[in-house]
């Protein structure tokens, strides 16, 4: 099914590009009358969008603040209702540890069936000192101003512009605002089940994580991310006997040798990174994987008994992921005197590899940008981006990401968004949806 969708989208977009090539015109003239109305509507509604952005940014929706995430979802549900979207809140079991998700749907039969993706939660919890929206000329600061209440607002404003000129009539669109993107509910087979189900009946997925400051690139691929946990066990004893036949190297030396082997033997292949983010070693060690917190006790004159390392692995494809995991397992299995070691892997976000269909969607964004007089749009280097929800739908539907606003210092108390990027982002999104649903 994904292959058929890819070919369908690709053929559709080639048609648009061929029209542009056959009749060279000025940038403005390449927009139809309806498209020019959409563009003008976006400009006219700009301040309404900024007022809405301020309202939702001022509602704390850290991933752990489930009531706050739901409150932001309620604001978006109310905003989309006049546009003909039916709202559904997807509850999660308590064991998943997620606020749930907001799905908005407008049913129709015109053109392609679209899935638009955003998220309601931020990394700033209720105890964060960074809580409020502030605006200074073209800069707006606040928790989630960019990542990604800004991107969500861009979706809203694009739909408002389309509705204003009656361009939503007949369109089939699902908007998925996830409630736990920053701290994904586990297992993902449960927390992302509805997202996958909708993707399986969609023709294209458009994701609105932030883009670069000049809006000149779009992501056709994103690396997947998984976790790994290395546990090394040694024989504890007096430190004067370390390296000897009786006690061997101890767990800390053993872990260090394994990590160095990872670095020496696996670094270099494109798009692979593996980062040890936490290490605890000593006589007694406690480590909580869920919170990434722990404690260690040991003495300088005692050989370490236990060392635990927690890290992540990022890859561009499932094949690359499994191959690197096997290499890591082989390194861990090598003999180190007095030491035993094991490594476990935990799946996270799957990889989203580049595809013909993804690149066809990018070509359409590029054509829209040129038609608007804003220049070309090219592929963003997947090595420069983290994981995102679009990766969960990649096996089922063609998609692109990075359609959101230009943000800076994200995930930090200085997060801000360049408001000058909003009109361009909203216009691109509105025109892309319009062309795909004709």
Helices and strands as residue ranges (DSSP letters): H 2-22, G 28-30, H 33-44, H 46-57, H 66-81, E 86-90, G 94-96, E 101-106, E 110-119, E 134-136, E 139-141, H 149-164, E 171-178, H 188-191, H 193-199, E 204-207, E 217-218, E 224-233, G 239-241, H 250-266, E 273-282, E 284-288, E 293-297, E 306-315, H 318-332, E 340-349, H 356-371, E 378-379, G 382-384, H 390-393, E 398-400, E 407-408, E 416-418, H 420-436
